[in-house]
Structure formats: structure tokens, C-alpha cells
């Protein structure tokens, strides 16, 4: 299963840099920066990413990483059950 994590480069630009770098080091994910994800109101208010199209939101970058990690684990578990 290919797992894409999309970020808007305008969303908490500096604060999310370390989170993006950690995710890029993972071989099980493809990290993509897309100019606009059409979540403009949210983009100004809180860190978020789209994981295979699902909106993952957090209060801070560390929490976002944890939530992405949990979501990815759930996707992999789902795939294993279906196989």
C-alpha cells in the first residue's frame, strides 16, 4: 500500500519543518508538499496533513507526527486484515 502524506507549504511553515523531515526519513511514506490543499481556514489555525486524503489535525507539530504515525499504523493493520 502506498501512503501519501500531503502538506500545504503555508501551513505552520517553520514549525512543521522538523515533522516533515522525520516523515521523509520513513521508507513507508511519500511526503508531498502541494501548494493548496483547499483547507485554507484550517491552514491558518492549526497544523494538519492529509494522509491518503484523510485530514489529520493536531494542536502542535509533535502531536501531528504522533497522529500521523497512529493513522498510518491503522492503515497498515487494515490492509493486513484484508489480505
SVG drawing of the C-alpha trace seen along z (x, -y; Angstrom):
<svg xmlns="http://www.w3.org/2000/svg" viewBox="-12 -32 28 44">
<polyline fill="none" stroke="black" stroke-width="0.4" points="0.0,0.0 1.3,-3.4 0.8,-6.0 0.9,-9.7 1.2,-12.5 0.4,-15.9 1.3,-19.2 0.5,-22.7 3.8,-24.7 1.9,-27.6 0.6,-25.6 2.8,-26.4 5.7,-26.6 8.6,-26.8 7.0,-24.8 6.3,-21.8 9.7,-21.5 11.1,-19.0 7.9,-17.0 8.2,-16.8 11.9,-15.8 11.1,-13.0 8.4,-11.7 10.6,-12.0 13.1,-9.6 10.5,-6.9 10.6,-4.4 6.9,-3.6 5.6,-7.1 5.7,-9.6 5.7,-13.1 4.3,-15.7 4.1,-19.5 1.2,-20.7 0.6,-24.4 -3.0,-24.4 -5.0,-21.5 -8.2,-23.6 -8.3,-23.8 -7.4,-27.5 -9.3,-28.3 -7.8,-25.4 -4.4,-26.1 -4.2,-29.4 -5.4,-27.9 -3.8,-24.5 -1.2,-22.1 -2.6,-19.4 -1.8,-16.9 -3.7,-14.8 -2.9,-11.1 -4.2,-9.3 -6.8,-12.0 -7.9,-11.9 -7.5,-15.1 -5.2,-14.6 -5.3,-17.6 -3.3,-18.4 -2.6,-21.2 1.2,-21.2 3.7,-19.6 4.8,-16.8 1.2,-15.8 0.6,-15.8 3.6,-13.4 2.1,-11.1 -1.4,-11.2 0.0,-10.6 2.1,-7.7 -1.1,-6.2 -3.1,-6.7 -0.5,-5.0 -0.3,-2.1 -4.1,-1.7 -4.0,-1.8 -1.4,0.9 -3.3,3.0 -6.5,2.6 -4.5,3.8 -3.1,6.8 -6.6,7.9 -7.9,7.5 -5.0,9.6"/>
</svg>
